[in-house]
Amino acid sequence: MNDKYDLILGDAFKVLPTLSKGSIHSIITSPPYWDQRDDGIDDQLGTEATLEMYIDRLCNILDLSKPALRDDGTLWINLGDTMRNGNLMNIPLLFSEEMKKRGWFYKQYFPWLKRNAIPRGGNEKPNDSLECILMFSKCKKDYYYDQLSAKDQSGLITRNFRNGDSIILDPEPDFWVFDVNTRKNWSEHFSTFPPLLAEIMIRASTSDSGCCSLCGIPQKRLVEKTRYATRSGSKSKTDKTGKAFRDKGRHITEYKHLGWEFYCKCGGEIVKPVVMDIFSGLATVGVSCITLGRFYKGIEINESHIRESESRLRKHATVDIFEEE
């Protein structure tokens, strides 16, 4: 292990119980999809005989990660769907419902729009260009989330949105989607998501200004919010501009960054937040962590993927598996 990353070769079932309690600020991962591929590893996730067995096993793994995840931490998971016997299986929906039953708080569903995805619809249905990002937290509220950092990574820091300040990468501001193209790569591990996708989630779930070395509490952004009415109405409440608004959906909110603040009194040093990927693959999340100044912890069961990931991370992503567009 070094001061930038820690790659662990092993089965998540065995590795996760060994991690220090409350040591992880954010989990960002994309597990093997059900019945999509077989790497020839015994008992690998995704090779279960039934969908029910797959969801149960995936949730069991994530439950094992819960003690290591801080109480103010979040879990972000990229999960795809599949067709069987002429039916779409609704895997993300079934998975999210099972997670709620197990005590996780299901915070949001973000469609990932892949405009350049390989067409898979054929002549029987529209092309499949969507996957999803599911966001969970351990607690009902008071988890760490930084919208402005996510917007900045998306190149949208100067834009204002209706209905608050949503992460929206589509030109149309009324859609909640991650609009991020896939990127070709020359690795045998073809199921890699693009670094930008990881970077947005990393900055949304961990502090750009670091965390306390003693208690791990992240520095939080201080912001000033100003709301402007966009549409007047009779018998409506007025804001400071003198304009009226009828409801929360008819205003624009501007956010101004004022600085960072510790909410603890430990007096510790500022250190890097820790981001973990339970199914590390080629450590795309890790490369993004190094770029953004976070510490990366990756768990991977495939030894060849670990070797390739180690090479990528050692070079600090100066040699990328992704081809230029």
C-alpha positions in Angstrom: 0.0 0.0 0.0 1.1 3.6 -0.7 -0.3 7.1 -0.1 -2.4 7.0 -3.3 -4.0 3.5 -3.5 -4.4 0.0 -2.1 -5.2 -2.8 -4.5 -6.4 -6.0 -2.8 -6.6 -9.4 -4.6 -9.4 -11.5 -3.3 -13.0 -12.3 -3.0 -15.1 -9.4 -1.7 -16.9 -11.8 0.7 -13.6 -12.5 2.5 -11.9 -9.1 2.1 -14.8 -6.7 3.3 -15.1 -8.1 6.8 -11.4 -7.3 7.4 -11.7 -3.6 6.6 -11.6 -1.0 9.4 -15.0 0.1 10.6 -16.0 3.6 9.2 -12.9 3.9 7.1 -14.5 4.4 3.7 -16.1 7.7 2.6 -17.7 6.5 -0.6 -18.2 3.3 -2.5 -18.4 3.5 -6.3 -18.7 0.3 -8.1 -20.0 -1.6 -11.1 -20.5 -5.3 -10.3 -20.5 -8.1 -12.9 -23.9 -8.1 -14.6 -26.0 -11.2 -14.3 -25.4 -14.0 -16.9 -23.3 -11.7 -19.1 -19.8 -13.1 -18.9 -17.7 -15.8 -17.3 -14.0 -15.1 -16.5 -13.5 -18.7 -15.4 -13.2 -17.9 -11.7 -14.9 -20.2 -9.3 -18.1 -18.7 -7.7 -17.7 -15.4 -9.4 -20.6 -13.0 -9.1 -22.9 -13.0 -12.2 -22.9 -16.7 -12.9 -25.7 -17.6 -10.5 -28.4 -20.0 -11.9 -31.3 -17.5 -11.2 -31.7 -13.8 -11.1 -33.0 -14.1 -7.5 -29.8 -15.8 -6.5 -27.8 -13.1 -8.2 -29.6 -10.2 -6.5 -29.4 -11.9 -3.1 -25.7 -12.5 -3.4 -24.9 -9.0 -4.6 -26.9 -7.5 -1.7 -25.0 -9.8 0.7 -21.7 -8.4 -0.6 -22.9 -4.8 -0.2 -24.2 -5.6 3.3 -20.7 -6.7 4.2 -19.4 -3.3 3.0 -21.7 -1.5 5.3 -19.6 -1.5 8.5 -16.6 -0.1 6.6 -18.6 2.7 5.0 -18.9 5.8 7.2 -22.3 6.7 8.5 -22.1 9.9 6.3 -21.0 7.8 3.3 -22.8 6.9 0.2 -22.9 4.0 -2.2 -23.1 4.5 -6.0 -23.6 1.4 -8.2 -23.8 1.0 -12.0 -26.1 -1.9 -12.8 -27.3 -3.1 -16.2 -30.4 -5.0 -17.2 -30.9 -7.9 -19.5 -33.6 -9.7 -21.6 -34.7 -13.3 -20.9 -37.5 -15.2 -22.5 -38.7 -12.1 -24.3 -38.9 -10.0 -21.2 -36.7 -7.2 -19.8 -35.8 -8.4 -16.3 -35.9 -5.1 -14.4 -32.8 -5.9 -12.5 -32.0 -2.4 -11.2 -35.6 -2.1 -9.9 -35.6 -5.6 -8.2 -32.1 -4.9 -6.7 -33.1 -1.5 -5.3 -36.2 -2.9 -3.7 -34.1 -5.6 -2.0 -31.6 -3.1 -0.8 -34.4 -1.0 0.9 -35.6 -4.2 2.6 -32.1 -4.6 4.0 -32.0 -1.1 5.5 -30.2 0.9 2.9 -31.7 4.2 1.9 -32.4 4.5 -1.8 -31.7 8.1 -2.6 -31.8 8.4 -6.4 -31.8 6.7 -9.8 -29.8 8.3 -12.5 -30.1 7.0 -16.1 -26.8 6.8 -17.9 -27.4 7.8 -21.5 -24.8 6.3 -23.8 -25.3 8.0 -27.1 -22.5 6.0 -28.8 -23.5 2.6 -27.3 -23.4 -0.5 -29.4 -27.0 -1.0 -30.7 -28.6 -4.0 -29.1 -32.3 -3.5 -29.9 -32.3 -5.2 -33.3 -35.6 -5.0 -35.2 -37.7 -6.1 -32.2 -37.4 -3.0 -29.9 -35.6 0.3 -29.6 -31.9 0.3 -29.2 -30.6 -0.2 -25.7 -28.6 3.0 -24.9 -29.4 3.3 -21.2 -27.9 1.9 -18.0 -28.4 3.3 -14.6 -26.5 4.6 -11.6 -28.2 3.9 -8.2 -27.3 6.0 -5.2 -27.8 4.7 -1.6 -26.9 5.9 1.8 -26.6 4.3 5.3 -28.6 7.1 7.0 -31.8 8.9 6.1 -30.2 12.3 6.0 -26.9 14.0 7.0 -24.8 12.0 4.5 -22.1 13.9 2.5 -23.1 15.2 -0.9 -21.6 18.1 -2.9 -23.7 19.1 -5.8 -21.4 22.0 -6.9 -18.4 19.7 -7.2 -20.4 17.3 -9.4 -21.6 20.2 -11.6 -18.1 21.5 -11.9 -16.7 18.1 -13.0 -19.6 18.0 -15.5 -18.7 21.4 -16.9 -22.0 22.9 -15.8 -20.8 25.1 -12.9 -22.1 28.3 -14.6 -25.6 26.9 -15.3 -28.7 27.4 -13.2 -31.5 24.9 -13.0 -35.1 24.8 -12.1 -36.2 22.7 -9.1 -33.1 23.3 -7.2 -29.7 22.5 -8.6 -29.7 19.0 -10.2 -26.8 17.1 -11.8 -27.9 17.1 -15.4 -25.6 16.4 -18.3 -28.2 16.5 -21.0 -28.7 19.8 -22.8 -32.3 19.8 -21.8 -32.4 20.9 -18.1 -35.6 19.0 -17.2 -34.0 15.5 -17.5 -32.0 13.8 -14.7 -29.4 11.9 -16.7 -25.7 11.2 -16.9 -25.0 12.0 -20.6 -21.5 10.4 -20.9 -20.3 8.6 -24.0 -18.6 5.2 -23.7 -14.9 5.1 -24.7 -13.2 2.3 -26.6 -10.3 0.5 -24.9 -7.8 -2.2 -25.9 -8.0 -4.2 -22.7 -9.5 -7.7 -22.5 -11.7 -6.3 -19.7 -14.2 -4.6 -22.1 -16.8 -3.7 -19.5 -15.2 -0.4 -18.3 -17.2 2.7 -17.7 -15.7 6.1 -18.8 -13.5 8.0 -16.3 -15.8 11.1 -16.4 -18.6 9.0 -14.9 -16.4 8.0 -12.0 -15.1 11.5 -11.5 -18.6 13.0 -11.2 -19.6 10.5 -8.5 -16.3 10.9 -6.7 -16.6 14.6 -6.4 -20.3 14.4 -5.5 -19.7 12.0 -2.6 -16.3 13.1 -1.2 -14.9 16.5 -0.2 -12.6 18.4 -2.6 -11.0 19.9 0.5 -10.2 16.6 2.3 -11.2 15.2 5.7 -10.0 15.1 9.3 -7.2 12.7 9.9 -8.6 11.8 13.3 -12.3 11.4 12.9 -12.6 11.3 9.1 -15.3 13.9 8.9 -15.1 15.7 5.6 -14.7 19.4 5.2 -18.0 20.8 4.0 -18.6 23.5 1.4 -20.1 26.8 2.6 -22.5 28.2 0.1 -24.7 31.2 -0.3 -28.0 30.5 -2.1 -30.0 33.1 -3.9 -33.4 32.2 -5.4 -34.9 34.2 -8.2 -38.5 34.0 -9.4 -39.0 33.2 -13.1 -42.8 33.6 -13.4 -45.2 35.8 -11.6 -48.6 34.8 -10.5 -51.6 36.4 -8.7 -51.9 35.8 -4.9 -48.4 34.4 -4.9 -45.5 34.8 -2.5 -42.8 37.2 -3.5 -39.1 36.9 -3.2 -36.4 39.6 -2.5 -36.4 40.7 -6.2 -40.1 41.7 -5.9 -41.1 39.0 -8.4 -43.6 36.4 -7.5 -43.5 32.6 -7.8 -46.2 30.0 -7.5 -44.3 26.9 -6.6 -40.8 25.5 -6.2 -40.6 24.5 -9.8 -40.7 28.1 -11.1 -37.6 29.6 -9.8 -33.8 29.6 -10.4 -31.4 29.0 -7.6 -27.8 30.4 -7.7 -25.1 29.0 -5.6 -22.0 30.9 -4.6 -19.0 29.1 -3.0 -17.8 30.9 0.2 -15.1 28.4 1.4 -14.7 25.2 3.4 -15.4 24.4 7.0 -14.6 21.5 9.5 -17.6 20.4 11.5 -15.4 18.6 14.0 -13.2 19.9 16.8 -10.5 17.2 16.7 -7.7 19.5 15.4 -6.5 16.8 13.1 -4.7 17.3 9.8 -6.4 17.4 6.4 -6.1 14.1 4.6 -7.5 12.5 1.5 -11.0 10.9 1.6 -11.1 7.2 0.9 -13.1 5.8 -2.1 -13.6 2.1 -2.6 -14.6 0.0 -5.5 -15.6 -3.5 -4.5 -15.4 -4.8 -8.1 -12.3 -2.9 -9.1 -11.8 -4.3 -12.6 -9.2 -2.2 -14.3 -9.4 0.5 -11.5 -11.0 3.2 -13.6 -12.4 4.6 -10.3 -8.8 4.4 -8.9 -7.3 6.4 -11.8 -10.0 9.0 -11.3 -9.3 9.1 -7.5 -5.6 9.8 -8.2 -6.5 12.5 -10.6 -8.8 14.1 -8.1 -6.7 13.7 -5.0 -8.6 10.9 -3.2 -7.2 7.7 -1.8 -8.4 4.6 -3.7 -9.1 1.1 -2.2 -9.9 -1.5 -4.8 -10.9 -5.1 -4.4 -10.6 -7.5 -7.4 -10.9 -11.3 -7.6 -9.2 -11.6 -11.0 -5.4 -11.6 -10.7 -4.8 -10.5 -14.3 -7.0 -7.4 -13.7 -5.0 -6.6 -10.6 -1.7 -6.7 -12.5 -3.1 -4.4 -15.2 -4.6 -2.1 -12.7 -1.3 -1.9 -10.8 0.4 -0.8 -14.0 -2.2 1.9 -14.7 -2.2 3.3 -11.2 1.6 3.4 -10.9 1.8 5.5 -14.0 -0.9 7.9 -12.5 -3.0 7.3 -15.6 -0.4 8.8 -17.9 -0.9 5.8 -20.1 -4.6 5.2 -20.5 -6.4 2.0 -21.8 -8.8 4.3 -23.5 -8.2 5.4 -27.0 -8.6 9.0 -28.0 -12.0 9.9 -29.5 
